[in-house]
Amino acid sequence: MRIGIIGAGQVGANLAYSFVRIGHTVKIANSRGPETLSEIASLTGATAVPLAEAVKDADLVVLSIPFKRIPDLPKGLFAGVPAGTPVIDTNNYYPEVRDGKIEAVEAGMVESAWVAAQIGHPVIKVFNNIGERLATVGVPPGTPGRIALPVAGDDAKAKALVMGLVDAISFDPVDAGTIAESWRQQPGCPGYGKDNDRASWIRDLAATDRAALPGARKAMTELILAYQAQKATEASPLAWLKARGPAR
């Protein structure tokens, strides 16, 4: 496929590496311009392009920028993207750590529904639970304990395509329902941040209590802050990419 990735942080860069490794053509973009992505392009095998070029003629688009930056994307960026083209939302809402308070989400709007409303295109929610380990912990199908990733979306065809891609990069896809249900895989839910296999994700998705999420998210925020302090010297995705060698 022709895949466009917007965002070159931990998730975006690692997905670029993973997709190129299995034969897809990948274009990657950020808000600062392609000239700032030369090293990531070299390490991943992706082509650095301007934002508009990343979505042009793409079979699939990945949106992986900080949650609060979604409204800053150029207006109409997704206007030419066909309705059936999957757009993957990898994001999480961290009001205390990074994003500040966003009124609609605080009032109960599901995070990925908010993202879809901002860009004017439906989204598929996945890859928000794994981070920089995307390109290092996947294993072949049938391996005992294979890590699973929940996939939520409203378009059955688009979701099926994305679930196949999750499997192709060495994880078990789990159908997590619709975008309205995607809060079950957000920070604070029982499965978030764990190396769950398929059965464990199915159990944790069903067990998630939405009323308990605010308190659980606060505890998760404290863990995230501690993790960030510990990994401060490895903030760039290049640290993980350089350790692996080229994707092809």
N, C-alpha and C positions, 0 to 999 in steps of 0.2 A: 504493500500500500504506500501511498504518498501521505506522510504524516507531518502535520505542522505542530510545533510545540511553542507555546508562549510562556516564557519563564525559564531561566537557566540556573535556578537554585538547586538544592539537593535533589528534589524529585524530578524536575524538568531535565536536568543534565543526566541523571541516572536512567530515566526513561529513554532519552535519546540514545544512550549507549546500548541499552537493552534492545531497542527496536532495530537499530542498525545491525546489531549482532545477529539477528535472525532474518536479515535480508530486506528490511523495509527502507525506503528512501525518506530521510528525515530533514526537515528544515526547522531551525530553531531561532527564536527572536526574543528580544527583551526591550525594555523601554529606552535603553541608552544607545541602541544602534548596533548593527552587526560588527562594527570595528572593535567593540568591546568583548566579542565572543570568539575571537580567533583561537585562543587556547582551548576552550571548551569544544569548539568545532573540530580541532585537531585530535583531541582525546576521544571524542565520541564518534567521529565519522559523519556527523551531521553537517549541514550547510547553514552558515549564519546568514540571516536575511532580515530585512526590515519587517515590522509587524504586519503590514498589509500583505506582504509576500508569503508569510507563514500560513495564512488561511486560504490563499488563492489556490484553487484546484485541488485542495486537500481532500483525501478520502476520510480523514479523521483528524480532529484537532484536540490537543491537550492544553488546558488552561491551568497554569501552575504558578501564579503570582500571589503575593500576600493578599489576603481577603480584602483588606481596606483599600487596596489599589485597583480593584475591579472597576469601580466607576471612573477611574482615570484613563481607561482604555479609550482609544479614538472612537468617537461616535460613529456608528454604522460599520464598525470593523467586521461584524458578522452578517451584515446585510446581504452579501452575495453568497453566503454559505447555504447550500440547499438544506431544507428543513430536515431531511433524513440523514444528513451527515452527522455522525456522533461527535459531540464536543464533551470531552472528559473534564470534569471538575475534580481536582485533587485536593482542594483546599480544606482548611479548618478555621473556625472563628475563635480567635484568642483575644478577647477584649482587654484583659489585664496585661497581657504580655506584649501585644503588638498592635492590635487593630482599633483600640478604643471602642466605645459603645456605639453600636449601630441600631437605631431606634426600631426599625422593622424587625430585626432579629431578636432584639430584647423583648419585643411585644409578642414573640412566638412564631414568626415566620421561619420556616426551615431554611437552614443556611444555603443549601444548594438551590432551593427555590428562589432565594434572593439573588444568587449568582445568575440564574437563568433570566430573571427579570431585568437585571442590569445589562446583560449582553443581548437580550432579545432573541435568544435561541435556547431550545431545550438542552439539558445537560445529563450526562451519565456520571454518577458519583462513584469513584474508585481511586485507589492509590493514596488515600489520605491517612492510612494507618501504618505505613511502612518506612517512609523517609529514605535516608541515604543507603539503606541496606538492600534496596530494590535489585541491584545488579550482583549481589553476592550471596543471597541465601536461598534462591530458587533451586528446585531440584526436579528431576524428570517425573512425569505422571506415574502414579502408582507407588511412589516412594512413601514408606510409612512416615507419618507425621508431617507430610508436605504442608507448608504454610498456605493458608487460604486467605483470599481477599474478598470482602463483600462488594457487590456491584448493585447499585440502585439506579433505576431509570424508568421512564414512562413508555418509551418507544421499544416494543419487544424486539424488533429487528436490530435496532442500534445497540440494545443491551446485549443481544446474542453475539454480535460482532465483537463488542468489547470483551465479553466473557471469553471468547475464543482467543483474543489477544493476551488476556491475563494468563491463560493456560500456556500459550506459546512462549511466554517469557518465564515459565517455570513455577507458576503458582496455581492453586486450585481456586477457580472462581465460585463464589456463592451468591445466588440470587437473593438480594436483600430487599426486594420489593420495589415500590415506586419511590419517586423523589420525595413525596410526602412522608415516606417512612424512613428516609435516609438519616434522620436524627439518631437512629439506632446505632450508627457506626461513627458518630462524632466523638470528640474528646469527652471523657466522663462516662461513656458507656462501658459495660463490663468487658467487652472485647478489645477496646481501644488500646493500642500499644503492645498487644500480646502477639506471640507467634502461634496464634490459633490455627488448628487444622479445620477442615470443613465441618466436622461434627461439633467442634467447640464454638465455631462462629454461629452455626444454626441455633445452638443452645443460648448463646449470649445475646443474639439479636432478639430472640423471643423473650428473654428475661429482662430486657432493658426497661426501666421505669422512667418515663419522661419527667415525672415530678421530682425525681431524685437527681436529675442531671445537673442543676445549678450547683449543688453542694459538691457533687463528684467532680465537676469541672474546676471548681476552686482548688480542690486537692490536687487535681492533675496539673493545674497551673503552677503550683509550688514545685512539683516534680520537674516540670519543663524548665523553670528558672534555674533549678539546681543543675540540670543537664546542660543547659546553655553555658553556665559558668564553667562546668567541667570541660566542655568541648570548645571553649572560646578560641583556642589556637587552631581549630580545625573547621572554622566557620565556612570556608569555601568548599564547594562541591569538588574542586580540583584535587583535594587531598585524597578522596576515595578513588577518583578516576585515575590519578597518576599511579596508584598502586596496582592497577589491573592491566595496563597495556592497552593498545588500540582495540577498538571493537572489531576491526577487520583489517 
